[in-house]
Amino acid sequence: MSKRTIMPLLEHIIELRRQLIWIIAVFAVFTAVGLALSPVILDYIKSTPPASTLEWNVFSPFDGIRMYMSVALVFAFAASLPVTLYLIWGFVKKGLHQHERSAALRYIPYSVICLLLGLSFGYYVVLPMSFSFITDVSEKMNLVETYGVTQYFSFMINIVLPIAVAFELPIIVMFLTKIGLLTPERLKKSRRYAYLILVIVANVISPPDFVSAFIILIPLVALYETSVFLSRAVHRRRLELIEGASTAV
């Protein structure tokens, strides 16, 4: 390997190291903020359905501190995501073409918006529906419901976070269509395989029961079909731009 090849590689490694240090530092700062806000966040969670109807119990001396740290880390992840995306963008943009840079920079704000929409939809819509269904089953079986705080929080995270991440699918598909790596025809042809993958993903990221997997699968399928529709619009616009450029030449 020549010296001319080694130098750019070393520069990329140094730049990657610098960005990773910044990402870790930002996450640490937001973790500290999350530790300060954990009691407030927990009070809010306890005041909203379905948690407002429950009596939270602890079954271990470590449940309280585990819950405290979990809330802080989830807050740090969500709050630091925009900064993390910006730092990642600063690293990868040097290896992209101009049209790829403009497309990526345009979609980064939308990805943050979609994440917030996914968190809201998962928490305010999917979580109450899934919890209501599960409690109805428990009542029909004459089971006494006694929930631990860590068990409830784990159930909530397993429902809300996958939905939030899934809301990024349309943005990813639109970006890949914009730069020419995906087409609507390719998405439609691979629909049956995509559905199979979505079923597997829903079972992997959900709690180990059929009901939770099915509840998560429904918005995943809806988001995939939305992605196909948006990909068609982006692809049509891309073809119009290419035809316009060819005509101008």
Secondary structure, 3 states (H helix, E strand, C coil): CCHHHHHHHHHHHHHHHHHHHHHHHHHHHHHHHHHHHHHHHHHHHHHCCCHHHCCCECCCCCHHHHHHHHHHHHHHHHHHHHHHHHHHHHHHHHHCCHHHHHHHHHHHHHHHHHHHHHHHHHHHHHHHHHHHHHHHHHHHCCCCCCCEHHHHHHHHHHHHHHHHHHCCHHHHHHHHHHCCCCCHHHHHHCHHHHHHHHHHHHHHHCCCCHHHHHHHHHHHHHHHHHHHHHHHHHHHHHHHHHHHHHHHC
